[in-house]
Amino acid sequence: MANLKLDVCEITFNFCVIIYNTLVLTSSVKAIINVSVMKNQLLIPSGILIGILSITGCRENSTNSASISPVETSNPTATATPISQASPIAAENSPTTPPEKTASQKLAPGTYCYTAKTEIIDADAEIIINPKNQVSGTVEATIHNESVGYYTSYNQTLKGTLAGNKAKLNIVTKIEYDTQNAQETWTITESSLNTQRQAFKRVDCQTLRNDDSANNDNPAIKPVRVNFDRGSTSTIIKNAVVRGTRDTYLLGAKKGQQMNLTITSLENNAVFDVVSPNGKTLKQEVENWSGKLPANGDYQIVVGGTRGNASYELNVEIK
């Protein structure tokens, strides 16, 4: 019905245009209009008015016809396939590739061990990460710079939290008789540890523990016998003990004699034990000792470091 109404309007409109052009262009008609203006003064205005109304009506019908025709009739074809429906197909056709580990990816909970060995530093670190990304651990290190005659050792305990590969840590460092507290950010990955001052590489924790155990199970190289120069009752022994090992000296003496021992070290980190011939420990982990000997035989003087390697001088005297 809407299309039929539109066709009628178009026919009426075209008819009105023909009449108007005929009235304007035909001179004979103009003359008749001028002569009969009084008699038919309403004829022309009425015709024009009818034409205008017809045109207006057709315009309105054309608009209404356009609004009556639903827009949706042409749209479903364009919108029938949502974009989201195409994505699974692409995902199925493309191979699934596991994400590569990046430097900022956080570590899985566990224990990680690292080591740093250069001409100057020898350090081991053990880092423990729990499921809540809390970090704890220890670092033990010795620094020995022979070119400048410098030696020191230190150990660190650390606690903090891990975000990505960045660990914000509270660190307690004990070096000689000094204790230092600091807050630092370390970078921890599966293959390396960076403390801002030193780069470590990862090692197997069991291997690291086996190395330490081997050093502890073999505390000394073959014991060294102490001899005095003729006419002397004392001597000075200069040596260095490696971290985790012991230097053992044998000194023959008689019951009732006085033994005087003193040890000095650059970092004050060397001590000794005194063991009697029957295996009884007379003194343990001291820097100075004097005492009367309880029996005849070989006394052991066992020297070790309290923190890492220790360069020392041991003064031994028998009276």
C-alpha positions in Angstrom: 0.0 0.0 0.0 2.8 2.4 0.8 4.4 1.8 -2.6 1.1 2.3 -4.4 0.5 5.6 -2.5 4.0 6.8 -3.5 3.3 6.1 -7.2 0.1 8.1 -7.2 1.8 11.0 -5.6 4.5 11.0 -8.2 2.0 10.9 -11.0 0.1 13.8 -9.4 3.3 15.8 -8.9 4.3 15.3 -12.6 0.8 16.3 -13.7 1.0 19.5 -11.7 4.4 20.4 -13.2 3.0 19.9 -16.7 0.1 22.2 -16.0 2.3 24.9 -14.5 4.7 24.8 -17.4 1.8 25.0 -19.8 0.4 28.0 -18.1 3.7 29.8 -18.0 5.0 29.0 -21.4 1.9 29.2 -23.5 1.2 32.8 -24.5 -2.3 32.1 -25.6 -3.2 30.8 -22.3 -1.7 33.8 -20.6 -4.0 36.0 -22.7 -7.0 34.0 -21.7 -6.0 34.3 -18.1 -5.7 38.1 -18.4 -9.1 38.4 -20.0 -10.8 36.1 -17.7 -9.0 37.2 -14.5 -12.2 38.5 -12.9 -14.3 35.5 -13.8 -11.9 32.8 -13.0 -9.6 34.5 -10.5 -9.7 31.5 -8.3 -9.0 28.9 -11.0 -5.2 29.4 -11.3 -4.5 29.9 -7.6 -6.6 26.9 -6.9 -4.7 24.8 -9.4 -1.4 26.0 -8.1 -2.5 25.3 -4.5 -3.6 21.8 -5.5 -0.2 21.3 -7.1 1.7 22.6 -4.1 -0.4 20.5 -1.7 0.1 17.5 -4.0 3.9 18.1 -4.0 3.9 18.5 -0.2 1.8 15.4 0.3 4.0 13.5 -2.0 7.1 14.8 0.0 5.5 13.7 3.2 4.5 10.4 1.8 8.0 9.9 0.4 9.4 10.6 3.9 6.9 8.4 5.5 7.5 5.6 3.0 11.2 5.8 3.8 10.5 5.7 7.5 8.1 2.8 7.1 10.7 0.7 5.3 12.6 -1.0 8.2 16.3 -0.3 8.2 16.9 -3.8 9.6 16.0 -5.4 6.3 19.5 -4.7 4.8 21.5 -4.8 8.0 21.3 -8.4 9.2 23.5 -9.5 6.3 26.3 -7.1 7.4 26.0 -7.9 11.1 25.1 -11.5 11.0 28.7 -12.6 11.9 30.0 -10.9 15.0 33.7 -10.2 15.1 34.0 -12.3 18.3 32.9 -15.4 16.3 35.9 -15.2 14.0 38.5 -15.2 16.8 38.2 -18.8 17.9 38.9 -20.0 14.4 42.1 -18.0 14.2 43.1 -19.2 17.6 42.5 -22.8 16.6 44.5 -22.5 13.4 47.5 -20.8 15.0 49.9 -23.0 17.0 50.0 -22.5 20.7 53.4 -21.2 21.8 54.3 -21.2 25.5 55.3 -17.7 26.7 59.1 -17.2 26.9 60.6 -16.5 30.3 61.6 -12.9 30.6 64.0 -11.3 33.0 61.2 -9.9 35.0 59.3 -13.2 35.5 59.3 -14.2 39.1 61.0 -17.3 40.4 59.2 -20.4 41.6 59.4 -21.1 45.3 62.6 -23.0 46.2 66.3 -22.7 47.2 68.7 -21.1 44.8 72.5 -21.1 45.2 75.0 -18.8 43.5 78.7 -18.3 43.5 81.2 -15.5 42.6 84.9 -16.2 42.2 87.5 -13.8 41.0 91.1 -12.9 41.7 89.9 -10.8 44.7 86.6 -12.2 45.9 85.3 -15.7 46.8 81.6 -15.6 47.7 78.7 -18.0 48.0 75.0 -17.1 48.3 72.0 -19.2 49.2 68.6 -17.7 48.5 65.3 -19.2 49.7 62.0 -18.1 48.2 58.7 -19.2 49.8 55.3 -19.5 48.2 54.4 -16.0 49.5 57.3 -14.5 47.6 59.2 -13.8 50.9 63.0 -14.0 50.5 65.6 -15.1 53.0 69.2 -16.2 52.7 72.9 -15.8 53.5 76.0 -14.7 51.8 79.5 -15.6 52.9 82.5 -14.0 51.2 86.2 -13.3 51.5 88.1 -10.5 49.8 91.9 -10.9 49.4 93.7 -8.3 47.4 97.4 -9.3 47.5 98.5 -6.4 45.4 97.6 -3.9 48.1 97.9 -6.3 51.0 94.2 -6.1 51.9 92.2 -9.0 53.3 88.8 -9.2 54.8 85.8 -11.5 55.1 82.1 -10.9 55.8 78.8 -12.7 56.0 75.3 -11.4 55.3 71.9 -12.4 56.3 69.0 -11.1 54.3 65.2 -10.9 54.4 62.7 -9.3 52.2 60.1 -9.7 49.4 60.3 -10.6 45.8 58.4 -8.8 43.0 59.1 -10.1 39.6 62.9 -10.6 39.7 63.5 -7.7 42.0 64.1 -8.5 45.7 63.8 -5.6 48.2 65.9 -6.8 51.1 66.9 -5.8 54.6 70.5 -6.9 54.9 72.7 -7.3 58.0 76.4 -7.5 57.2 78.9 -8.6 59.7 82.5 -7.7 58.8 85.2 -8.0 61.4 83.7 -6.6 64.6 81.4 -4.2 62.7 77.7 -4.8 62.0 76.0 -2.9 59.2 72.3 -2.6 58.3 71.2 -1.7 54.8 68.2 -1.8 52.5 69.0 -2.9 48.9 67.3 -4.2 45.8 68.9 -7.3 44.3 68.1 -8.9 40.9 67.5 -12.6 41.2 67.0 -14.9 38.2 67.2 -18.6 37.6 70.7 -18.2 36.2 72.2 -15.2 38.1 72.2 -13.0 41.1 73.2 -9.3 41.0 73.8 -7.5 44.2 74.6 -4.1 42.6 78.3 -4.7 43.6 78.9 -8.2 42.5 77.5 -10.6 39.8 77.0 -14.2 40.8 76.2 -17.2 38.7 73.9 -20.0 39.7 75.4 -23.3 40.9 73.8 -26.6 42.1 73.1 -26.2 45.9 74.1 -29.8 46.6 77.5 -29.3 44.9 78.0 -26.1 46.9 77.2 -27.9 50.2 79.5 -30.8 49.2 82.3 -28.5 48.7 81.8 -26.9 52.1 81.4 -30.3 53.7 84.7 -31.5 52.1 86.5 -28.5 53.5 85.1 -29.2 57.0 85.8 -32.9 56.8 89.4 -32.2 55.9 90.2 -29.5 58.4 93.9 -29.5 58.1 96.7 -30.4 55.8 99.2 -32.7 57.5 100.1 -31.4 61.0 103.3 -29.4 61.1 105.7 -29.9 64.0 107.0 -26.8 65.7 110.7 -26.6 66.4 112.7 -23.8 68.2 116.0 -22.5 67.1 118.9 -23.7 69.3 119.0 -21.7 72.5 115.5 -20.3 71.9 112.2 -21.1 73.7 109.8 -19.3 71.3 109.0 -18.9 67.6 106.7 -17.0 65.3 104.6 -18.9 62.7 103.3 -16.9 59.8 100.6 -18.5 57.7 97.1 -18.3 56.3 94.1 -20.6 56.8 91.5 -21.1 54.2 87.9 -20.7 55.1 86.4 -24.0 56.4 89.9 -25.6 57.0 92.2 -25.8 60.0 96.0 -25.5 60.4 97.3 -27.9 63.1 100.7 -27.6 64.8 102.3 -30.2 67.1 104.5 -29.0 70.0 106.3 -31.5 72.2 106.5 -30.4 75.9 106.8 -31.8 79.4 104.4 -31.8 82.3 104.6 -28.6 84.4 106.1 -26.4 81.7 104.4 -23.1 80.9 103.0 -22.6 77.4 102.2 -19.1 76.1 100.3 -18.6 72.9 99.2 -15.5 71.1 97.7 -15.1 67.6 97.2 -11.9 65.6 95.5 -11.4 62.2 94.7 -8.6 59.9 91.0 -8.9 60.4 91.1 -10.2 64.0 89.4 -13.3 62.6 91.9 -16.0 63.5 91.6 -18.1 66.7 93.1 -21.4 68.0 92.3 -24.4 70.2 94.8 -26.2 72.5 94.5 -29.9 72.8 96.4 -32.0 75.3 98.2 -35.3 74.4 95.3 -37.3 75.8 92.8 -35.5 73.4 91.3 -33.2 76.0 90.7 -29.6 74.9 92.4 -27.2 77.2 91.2 -24.0 75.5 88.9 -23.3 72.5 88.7 -20.5 70.0 90.8 -17.9 71.8 93.5 -15.4 70.7 95.6 -15.6 73.8 96.3 -18.4 76.3 98.8 -19.3 79.0 98.8 -22.3 81.2 100.9 -25.1 82.9 100.9 -28.3 80.9 99.3 -31.3 82.6 101.3 -34.1 80.9 104.2 -35.0 78.7 103.7 -35.4 75.0 102.6 -33.6 71.8 100.2 -30.7 72.2 98.1 -29.7 69.3 97.5 -26.0 68.4 94.7 -25.9 66.0 94.2 -22.6 64.1 91.1 -21.6 62.2 89.3 -18.5 60.8 86.1 -17.1 62.4 85.1 -15.4 59.1 86.5 -16.7 55.9 90.2 -16.9 55.1 92.6 -15.6 57.8 96.2 -14.5 57.5 97.8 -14.8 60.9 100.9 -14.8 63.1 101.1 -17.3 65.8 103.6 -16.7 68.7 104.5 -19.9 70.6 106.6 -20.0 73.7 107.6 -22.7 76.2 109.2 -22.0 79.5 
